[in-house]
Amino acid sequence: MSRDAILTAVRRGLRRGPLPEDQAAMLRGRMATHPRQLIPARSRLPHPEQVNLFVRNVEKEFGSVTRVPDLDAVPAAVADYLAAQNLPGAFVMAPHPELQAVPWATRPLLEFRTGRASASDAVSVQHGFAAIAETGTLMLPSAPERPTTLNLLADTEIVLLRASRVVGAYEEAWDLLRAERGTMPRNVMLVTGPSRSADIEQTLELGAHGPRRLHVVLVEN
């Protein structure tokens, strides 16, 4: 079904025709200007403090963070994390240029393939577009170099993130996405900690709808 057919069906269900011109103009103006909401005082900090706030909030939401000085230190950080979790050194990795630039050969026991995740993958390594300090949230827009399946199918997700990509508030992350992408991607996932639910008897269960572990490898500037 085409987009026009879907919208026509919605209008028919609402018993409403095309919008009056004044309402249409208001909507066009809102979409063009992207009005900003209030930015909490807790996120209006110097950037180093925003990064520290992000780390604290990730850990508060049952995630974990390893801070490394550069890309050369990433293979050791990943290998050490997998060993600490008693996980095999095999993973599926996003085909992002920055991940491909990591010197994985320095840890020859690590094995990986590049591409989308499948249900049999235990560990995925994703590339983080940006992060929001006020809640410890990762912004992961879909793209050929950043497959969405890596965020959902593996039991353990590792995200490589540059510290320079940490912003204070959600509005700043959306501004960054609009500035660099121009148009909105098909999907934007906002991930705060591992997947969890307390729907059954209000007992917290990790990994309810996705990864039960979320680990961020934070590369300093």
N, C-alpha and C positions, 0 to 999 in steps of 0.2 A: 504494500500500500504506500502511495506517495505521501510526501509531507502535506501537500495541499489537501489530499483526500482525508488525512487524519484530522487536520485543523477544521475542515468542513464538517466532519462528523462530530467534533467537539462543539462547534457552534450550534449544530442542530440539536445536540443533547441539551445545551444550555438555553436553547430557544433564543439565540442572539445572532444578529447579523454582524456585518463589519463594524468595527469600533468607530464612534464619531471622531471627526478629525481632531478635536481638541484633546481627547484621550489618547489617540494615536500619537500626536505630537509630544504629549507628556512622556509616553513610554519611550519614544525615540530619543528624547532628551536624556532620560535616565540611563538608557543603555550607552549613550555616547559619553556621558560625563563620569560615570562610575562614582556616585556619591559615597563618601567615606563615613564610616561609623566612628563612635568614640574609641580611642585607643587607651587601654588601661594604663594607669601610672606605673604598674609593676613592670611593664615592658619598655617604658621610655628610659632606657639606661644607655651608658656608653657600651660600645659593641663588645668589648671583652666581658662585661658583666652580663650582657644578653646571652653570650655563649655559655657562661657558667649557669645562668638560669635555665637555659635549654637542657643542659646536662642534668641538673637537679630534677627537673620535671619529667624527663625520660625515666630516670631511676624511680621516681615516685609512682610512675604508672607501670611498674613491673618490667621496664626495659633495662638495658645496660649500655654503657658507653666505654670505649677505649679511645684515648686521645693519642695521636701519633704525630710526629713532626713533619712527615712528608710521605709521598707515595712509596718510597723505598721501604718504609716500615710497615706497610699494609700487609704483605704476605705473612710476616711473623705474627702480627696482631690477629689475623684470621686463623692461622694455624693454632695459636695459643688458645683462642676462644673455643675452637672446636674440640681441642684436647681437654679443656677444662669441663666442657659439657659432655665428655665421653661420646663425641660424635665422630663419624668417619670424615676423612679429609677430602671428601668429594662434594661438589656443588655445581649448580647451574648458574651461569652468570649473565647479566645483561650485556648486550653487544654495544656498550657505550664506549666512546673513544678513551675516556679517562680511565675506565676499568681496564681496557686493553693495554693502556700505557703502564699499568702496574707491573713490576718485575716479578711475576709469579714464579719464574724459574729459580729464584733464590730459595724457594721451598719446594723441592722436587716431589715431595710426598703428597702435595696438594694436587688433586685431579679435578678438572672442570670441563664443562662444555659450555658453549655460548648459544643463547637463544631463549625460547620460551620454556617455562616450567611445565612439567607433567606431574600427574598424581603420584608418581613413584619417587620424585625428588625429595630428599630429606632436608636439604639446605639450599637456599638461594642467596645470591649476592646481587643486590640492586644498587642503582646509582641514585642518590638523593638530589632532587632539583633544588629544594630549599627547605628550611625548617623554621618553625615559629616558636620563639622563646617563651611566650606567655603561657603556653600549654604543653610544651615539649612535643610538638606535632611535626611530623614529616610531611612535606608536600611532594607527591609522586605523580606527576602528570603522565598519561600514557603517550608513548611514542615508539617508533620502530626500535630505537636504541634503549628503550625502557619498558619492556613488556609488563603489562598489568598482572599476568599470571604469576610472576615472581613474588607479588605481594600477597598471594592468596593460597597457593597450592602447597608450598613447602612447609614443613613443620617448624623450621627455623629460618628466619630471614635476617640477613646481615645487610646493612645499608652503608655504603661509602658516602660520606658527606664532607664537603669543604666547610671549615669554620666560617669562611667569608660569606657563605650562603645562609647563615643564621640571621633572621630578622626579628624585630621585636614583636610585631602584631600581624594578625591575619591580613589586614588591608595591605601591608607592605609586601607580603608574599604574593598576593594577587597582582599588585602593581608590577612586581618583578616578572611574573608570568606573562602579563599583557605586553610589557616592554620587550621581552625577548622572543615571545612566540607570535605576537601580533594577533592571532585568532586563538580562541579557546580550543584545547585539544578535545578529543572525543570523551576522555575520562580524566578526572583529577581525583586521586585518592588522598585523603588527609588521615594519616595514621598516627594515633597516639597510643603507644605501647602495643604489646601483643594482643591478639584477639582474645576477648573474654566475654563471659555472660554470667548473669546471676538469675536467669529466668526460672531455673528449676530450684524450688525451695530456697531461693535467695542465697544459694551457695556459689561462690565465685569459682568459675571454671575457666582456666586458660586454654586457648586454642579452640574455642567453640566454633568459630566461623573462619578460621585462618591460622596463621602461625601462632604457636604457643610460646615462642621465644622471639624477641626483637633485640638485635644488637646493632649499635651504631659505631662505626669506625670513623672518628672525627679527625680529619686531617687539618692540622693547624696551618695558618698562613705563613 
